[in-house]
């Protein structure tokens, strides 16, 4: 049976999608950390011209439980870690469809009111662990995006992301861990600068801030560290990176041109801690010190220097 011009065009388009998908999967397998993996996916999505906006959220359980144990959206903390192109927002809360998709643990799509574009959501909820992710895409041709990502591509991306998260995340708080700080900070610092630039910020300097908390009561120390870690995430900008360095110790990479801006961010964290709903968080004794971090500097030496300045 001879091929019609229409069926031939469809066949050619399917082959192009397959070639793109294979190329993307190969590119994903070459990445060394979670943020590089996400950046690669976003780059290829925009190069395909199928997607107009993309956002990746990391998702935490506010109660410090496993991320798959959340009963409703009120228990979830969504934090944008990558967004292209950047959009000014009145709220950091994601669209409701993102929350619903994450709780249902299945992809969902929805038309955007007043626009030709639609939401396409891919939730990534691990069977164990403190952190999940939600991929929010906006596109006109949802079917084309599905064809590009469906099956092997999204499976490869999801599995690689879960592997990286297992290596990079602190088991208690869900923040990035000490090993991730020492091994991947240079790459992550460049990513943070890129995100700040995408958000139309002219900041080019980076600062390492060492934070130590001393609970008034040693009981419930782990719960306090979880809550304080969430407080850092909600206080600092999405372009800032937060790590748990040790017991009651945290490190934040802040993007800011002037030291005065860093001091303002640190002061804001202290103030939000005093205003926290939990009385034990309010009573935390907090010590903080910062130093500028530049390419070529030793991560360990910089942190140790900042740490020693607090003594």
C-alpha positions in Angstrom: 0.0 0.0 0.0 1.7 3.3 -1.1 2.4 6.0 1.5 0.4 9.2 1.1 2.1 12.6 1.5 0.4 13.0 4.9 1.5 9.6 6.3 5.0 10.2 5.0 5.2 13.5 6.8 3.9 11.9 10.0 6.4 9.1 9.7 9.3 11.6 9.2 8.2 13.6 12.2 8.0 10.5 14.3 11.6 9.6 13.3 12.8 13.1 14.2 11.2 12.9 17.6 12.8 9.5 18.1 16.2 10.9 17.1 15.8 13.8 19.5 14.7 11.6 22.3 17.7 9.3 21.9 20.1 12.2 21.7 18.5 13.7 24.9 18.8 10.4 26.8 22.5 10.1 25.9 23.1 13.7 27.0 21.3 13.0 30.4 23.5 10.0 31.1 26.7 12.1 30.8 25.7 14.5 33.7 27.5 14.4 37.1 24.9 15.9 39.4 21.2 16.7 39.8 21.4 20.4 38.8 23.4 19.7 35.6 20.8 17.0 34.8 17.9 19.4 35.1 19.8 22.1 33.1 20.4 19.6 30.3 16.8 18.7 30.2 15.6 22.3 30.1 18.2 23.2 27.4 17.0 20.4 25.1 13.3 21.2 25.7 13.8 24.8 24.7 15.9 23.8 21.7 13.1 21.7 20.5 10.8 24.8 20.5 8.0 22.7 22.0 8.1 24.4 25.4 7.5 28.1 26.3 8.1 27.9 30.0 9.7 25.3 32.3 10.0 25.2 36.1 11.5 22.6 38.4 10.4 22.5 42.0 12.0 20.6 44.8 9.4 19.5 47.3 9.8 19.0 51.1 7.4 17.6 53.7 7.0 20.4 56.3 6.6 17.9 59.1 10.0 16.3 58.2 8.4 13.0 57.2 9.1 11.0 54.0 8.0 13.0 51.0 5.5 10.3 49.9 3.7 10.5 53.2 2.1 13.9 52.7 -1.7 13.9 53.2 -2.4 17.2 51.5 -0.8 20.2 49.9 -0.6 22.1 53.2 2.1 19.7 54.4 4.3 20.4 51.3 6.9 23.0 50.8 7.6 23.8 47.1 10.8 25.6 46.2 11.7 26.6 42.6 15.2 25.6 41.8 15.3 26.2 38.0 12.9 28.3 35.9 13.3 29.3 32.3 12.4 32.0 31.4 12.3 33.6 34.8 8.9 35.2 35.7 8.1 37.7 38.4 5.6 36.3 40.8 3.5 37.6 43.7 3.8 34.2 45.4 6.2 31.3 45.5 3.3 28.9 45.6 3.0 26.7 42.5 -0.1 26.4 40.4 -2.7 24.1 42.0 -2.3 21.6 39.2 1.3 21.1 40.3 0.2 20.3 43.9 -2.6 17.9 42.7 -0.3 16.1 40.3 2.4 15.6 43.0 -0.1 14.3 45.6 -1.7 11.9 43.0 1.8 10.9 41.9 0.8 10.9 38.2 1.3 13.4 35.3 -1.5 15.8 34.7 -2.3 18.5 32.1 -4.5 21.6 32.3 -5.4 24.5 30.1 -4.2 27.9 31.3 -7.1 30.4 31.5 -6.9 33.1 28.9 -4.0 31.5 27.0 -3.4 29.0 24.2 -0.8 27.2 26.3 -1.4 24.4 28.7 0.3 23.1 31.8 1.9 19.7 31.7 3.1 18.3 35.0 5.5 15.4 35.7 5.8 14.6 39.5 8.9 12.8 40.7 8.1 11.1 44.1 10.7 8.7 45.4 9.5 5.6 47.4 11.8 6.7 50.2 13.5 10.0 51.1 12.8 13.5 52.2 12.8 15.3 48.8 10.6 15.0 45.7 10.4 17.1 42.5 7.7 18.4 40.2 8.4 19.4 36.6 6.0 22.1 35.3 6.0 22.7 31.6 3.9 25.2 29.5 3.3 24.3 25.9 0.7 24.7 23.1 1.1 21.2 21.6 0.9 18.9 24.6 0.9 15.8 22.5 4.2 16.8 20.9 5.8 17.3 24.3 4.4 13.9 25.4 5.9 12.3 22.3 9.2 13.9 23.0 9.4 13.0 26.7 7.1 10.0 27.1 8.4 6.6 28.0 12.2 6.2 28.0 13.2 9.9 28.2 11.2 10.8 31.3 12.1 7.4 32.9 15.8 8.0 32.3 15.6 11.5 33.7 13.6 10.4 36.7 15.8 7.5 37.6 19.0 9.5 37.3 17.6 12.3 39.4 16.6 9.9 42.1 20.2 8.4 42.1 21.8 11.9 42.3 19.4 12.9 45.1 20.3 9.8 47.1 23.9 10.9 46.9 23.5 14.6 47.4 20.8 14.9 50.1 21.1 14.9 53.8 19.0 12.0 55.2 17.6 14.0 58.1 16.7 17.4 56.6 16.5 16.8 52.9 19.0 19.7 52.3 22.1 19.2 50.3 24.7 17.3 52.3 28.3 17.9 53.3 29.7 15.7 50.5 27.7 17.6 47.9 29.1 20.9 49.2 32.7 19.7 49.1 32.4 17.9 45.7 29.9 19.8 43.6 30.0 23.4 45.0 32.0 24.8 42.1 29.4 23.5 39.5 26.5 24.4 41.8 27.9 27.9 42.3 28.0 28.5 38.6 24.4 27.2 38.3 23.3 29.7 41.0 24.9 32.6 39.2 23.2 31.6 36.0 19.8 31.4 37.8 20.4 34.9 39.3 21.2 36.2 35.8 18.0 34.6 34.4 16.1 36.4 37.2 17.4 39.7 35.8 19.7 40.2 38.8 23.1 41.8 38.3 24.7 40.0 41.3 28.0 38.4 40.4 29.6 37.7 43.8 29.0 34.6 46.0 29.3 34.3 49.7 29.5 31.2 52.0 27.6 31.7 55.2 28.2 29.3 58.0 25.3 28.9 60.4 25.4 27.2 63.8 22.4 26.7 66.0 22.4 25.9 69.7 19.1 24.5 71.1 17.9 25.6 74.5 17.0 22.0 75.1 18.9 19.0 73.6 15.6 17.0 73.4 14.0 17.1 70.0 17.3 18.3 68.3 16.6 16.4 65.1 13.2 17.9 64.7 14.6 21.4 65.3 17.2 20.9 62.6 14.5 19.9 60.2 12.3 22.9 61.0 15.3 25.3 61.0 16.4 23.9 57.6 13.0 24.6 56.2 13.2 28.1 57.7 16.4 28.8 55.8 14.8 27.5 52.5 11.8 29.9 52.9 13.9 32.9 54.0 16.7 32.9 51.4 16.2 33.4 47.7 15.5 30.4 45.4 18.9 31.0 43.7 20.7 30.5 47.1 21.9 27.0 47.9 21.5 25.5 51.4 23.5 22.6 52.9 23.4 20.7 56.2 27.1 20.6 57.2 26.9 18.7 60.4 24.9 18.4 63.6 23.3 21.8 64.2 25.5 23.2 61.4 24.4 24.6 58.1 26.1 26.4 55.1 24.4 28.7 52.6 25.8 29.9 49.3 24.3 33.4 48.8 24.4 35.4 45.6 24.9 39.1 46.3 27.3 41.8 45.1 27.7 43.6 48.5 28.4 42.3 51.9 25.7 44.5 53.2 23.2 42.4 51.3 24.5 39.2 52.9 24.2 40.8 56.3 20.6 41.8 55.5 19.8 38.2 54.5 21.3 36.8 57.7 19.5 39.4 59.8 16.2 38.4 58.0 16.8 34.8 58.9 17.4 35.6 62.6 14.2 37.7 62.6 12.1 35.0 61.0 13.4 32.5 63.5 12.3 34.8 66.4 8.8 35.0 64.7 8.5 31.2 64.2 5.4 29.4 65.4 7.5 26.9 67.3 8.7 28.2 70.7 11.8 26.0 70.7 12.8 27.5 67.3 12.3 31.0 68.8 14.7 30.1 71.6 17.5 28.9 69.3 20.9 30.6 69.8 22.1 31.3 66.3 25.7 32.1 65.3 26.5 33.2 61.7 29.6 34.3 59.8 30.2 34.9 56.0 33.1 35.1 53.6 33.3 35.8 49.8 33.8 32.6 47.8 35.7 32.9 44.5 36.7 30.5 41.7 40.0 28.7 42.6 39.4 28.9 46.4 39.3 25.8 48.5 35.8 25.0 49.7 37.1 23.3 52.9 39.5 26.1 53.7 36.9 28.8 53.1 34.4 27.1 55.4 37.0 26.4 58.0 38.1 30.0 58.0 34.5 31.2 58.4 33.9 28.7 61.1 37.0 29.7 63.0 36.0 33.3 62.9 33.0 32.5 65.0 35.1 31.2 67.9 
